[in-house]
């Protein structure tokens, strides 16, 4: 028989399922998309500067963009930590600052920051609503048992 996972070992019949955070899911989606945006913006910058920059400068541009894209992806996993959302805000500022290399990134960065803000605010409101509904459901089940 295969080894059981921690979740399987800790599960008991009738145990309620732990709710997932919609805020974390929304914010993680935004950060993932932004990782792709960073990578493709770097490719655009590489194409625009192919004649103006030295080989070392182009390598730094591509290497730095890959690292920044990986930081965006890493930040998705860090959203479980209390400071994960603060890191997300810092990354929004960094994304806007990439407009120095590709001017259209100023606009794209601001739009991504708005998407991040919406994901954090609306996701948090939906999480609070889910907690309220779960509490009401629990109270109703206590007041109206099946038997």
N, C-alpha and C positions, 0 to 999 in steps of 0.2 A: 504494500500500500504506500502511496506517495505521502511525503511529509505534509502536514497541515500548516497553513499559514497562521500568523498570529490572529488575524480576524476570524479564521475558522475555529481556532482553539478557544477564543473568548466568546463565541456566539452561543447563545442559549435559546431554546424554543420560546417564542412569544416575546423575545427581546425587541424593543423598538429600534428601527434603523436610525443611525446617527445622520442628521440632515447635513447636506453639503452647503457650503457658503456660495450663494449666487454672486456676491461681491467678489470673491476670490476668482470664481470662474470667469466673470466679465473682465476683470482686471488682467487676468492671465491671458485671455484672448487678445486684448489690446496690446499687451507687451509682446506677444508672439508675432502679431502682425507687424509691429514696429521693428522687430528684428529683421524681417524681410525687407522692410522699407529702408533700413540702414544699409543693408547689403546692396540693394539695387541702386540706391543713391550713390554709393561708393563706386559702383560700376559706371554710373553716369559721370561722376567726377573724373574717373580714370579716363573715360573717353574724351571728355572736354579738355583735359590737361595733358593729353598724351604727347603733345609736341612742346609744351611749355616747361614741364618738370623734368628733373633728372630721374634716372632709374631708381635711385635710392628714395627719392621723394614719392614716386609711384608705389614702391614697395611698402613704405610707411603708411601711405593712404589705404592700400588694400589690407595690409596687416591690421592696422588700427580699426578699420571698419569691421573686419571679421571678429576681432576681440570685442568691439562694442556690441555687435549682434549677439555674440555669446553671452555677454553681460545681461542683455535684455532677456534672453532665454533663461539664464540663471535666476534672474529676478522673479520669474514666474514661480519657481519653487520656493523662493524666500517670502512669498506673500503670506505664508503661515506664521511667520515671525511678526512681532509687533512693529518692527522697524521696516518691514518689507514694503509697506505702502509709501513710507518716506523715501526709500530708495527709488520707487517708481516715479515719484515727483522729481527727484534729482535727475533721473534718466529723461524725463520730459524736457527739462531745461537743456540737457546735453543734446537732445535731438533737435531742439530749436537752434542751438548754437552751431549745429552742422551747416546751417545756412551760410556760414562764412565761406565754405568750400563750394557749395551748390546753392545759389541764392533762392531757388524755388523751395528749398528745405525750410526756409523761414515760414512759409505758408503751410507746408505739409506738417511741420513740427507743431505749429499752433493748432491745426486741425486734429492732430494726434493727441495733443494735450487736452483738447476739449473732449475727445472720445474717452480719454483716461478719467477726466473729471466726471463725466456722465456715468462711466462704469462704476466708479467708487461711490458716488452719491446714490444713484438709482439701485445699484446692487445692495448697498447697505440698507436702503429703505425696504427692499424686497426681503432681505434677511430678517429685519425686524417684524415685518408682516407675517412671515412664515412662523416665527417664534410665537407671535400672538395667536395665530390660528392653531398651532399645535397645543398651546396651553388651553385654549377654549375646547379643543377636541378632547384633551385629557380630562378636563372638568366634566364634560358631558358624559364621557365613558364612566366616570366615577359615580355620577348621579343616576345613570341609566345602565345598570349592569345587564349583560346578555341573559343571565339566568334568572 
